[in-house]
Amino acid sequence: MLKFVILFSFLVCVSAANAAVKCDLEKIKGLQVKQNGDIYYVSDSGLRRKVAAASNPNSANIVLQSLTLALDKRLYVQASFPDTYDCKAPNDVLADWVYVQTGNI
């Protein structure tokens, strides 16, 4: 039983340390590729979110292709950011991941 309690406590600590903020699904109305290669999307509500960094060009290329498709097909996009991120305010925090969803929500 003690092993279980210790393991459970460890898992709770690890999950708290890796807490993230998932913004709501949203449609996007634009993409921005900055001169340094960073990629942002602009939501229909006008918020700009950083979703890829030039420091990881392979990932940035995949994100750009996925978001171009989402923009073209009017698909929903969801992004997750580090803990304390405010989904209702634009800033330069890099997303942990981006999810593109087809169909209705």
C-alpha positions in Angstrom: 0.0 0.0 0.0 2.8 2.4 0.8 4.3 1.8 -2.6 1.0 2.8 -4.2 0.8 6.0 -2.2 4.4 6.9 -3.1 3.8 6.2 -6.7 0.5 8.1 -6.7 2.2 11.1 -5.0 5.0 11.0 -7.6 2.5 11.0 -10.5 0.5 13.9 -9.0 3.8 15.9 -8.7 4.9 15.1 -12.2 1.5 16.0 -13.7 1.4 19.3 -11.7 4.9 20.2 -12.9 3.7 19.6 -16.5 0.5 21.5 -16.2 -0.7 23.1 -19.4 -3.4 25.5 -20.7 -5.5 24.3 -23.6 -7.2 27.1 -25.4 -10.7 26.4 -26.8 -11.1 25.2 -30.4 -11.2 28.1 -32.8 -11.2 28.8 -36.4 -8.3 30.9 -37.8 -8.4 33.7 -40.3 -4.7 34.2 -41.0 -1.1 33.0 -40.8 2.0 35.0 -40.2 5.5 33.9 -40.9 7.9 36.4 -39.4 11.3 37.3 -40.9 13.0 35.1 -38.3 10.8 32.1 -39.3 8.5 32.0 -36.3 4.9 31.1 -37.2 1.8 32.6 -35.7 -1.9 32.1 -36.5 -4.6 34.7 -36.0 -7.9 33.4 -34.7 -11.3 34.6 -35.9 -11.5 36.6 -32.7 -8.3 38.4 -33.7 -5.9 36.8 -31.2 -2.4 36.0 -32.4 -0.8 32.8 -31.2 2.8 31.6 -31.7 2.7 28.0 -32.8 6.2 27.3 -34.3 9.7 28.5 -33.8 12.4 28.9 -36.4 14.7 27.0 -34.1 12.9 23.8 -35.1 12.4 24.1 -38.9 11.1 20.5 -39.4 8.3 21.1 -36.9 7.7 24.6 -38.2 7.2 23.2 -41.7 4.6 20.6 -40.6 2.8 23.2 -38.5 2.7 25.6 -41.4 1.3 22.9 -43.8 -1.3 21.9 -41.2 -2.5 25.4 -40.5 -2.6 26.3 -44.2 -5.0 23.4 -44.6 -7.0 24.5 -41.6 -7.2 28.0 -42.9 -8.2 26.8 -46.4 -10.9 24.3 -45.2 -12.1 26.4 -42.2 -11.2 23.7 -39.8 -11.0 24.1 -36.0 -7.6 24.6 -34.3 -6.7 24.1 -30.7 -3.3 25.0 -29.1 -1.8 24.1 -25.7 0.5 26.4 -23.9 2.6 26.3 -20.7 0.9 26.9 -17.4 -0.3 30.5 -16.7 -0.9 31.3 -20.4 -3.9 33.5 -20.9 -5.9 32.3 -23.9 -7.8 35.6 -24.0 -4.7 37.7 -24.5 -2.1 37.7 -27.3 1.5 37.1 -26.4 4.8 35.5 -27.7 4.6 32.2 -25.7 5.3 29.2 -28.0 2.6 26.6 -28.1 3.4 23.1 -26.8 1.2 21.5 -29.4 -1.4 22.3 -32.1 -4.4 20.2 -32.9 -6.5 20.5 -36.1 -10.0 19.1 -36.1 -12.4 18.4 -38.9 -16.2 18.6 -38.7 -18.5 20.1 -36.1 -17.6 20.6 -32.5 
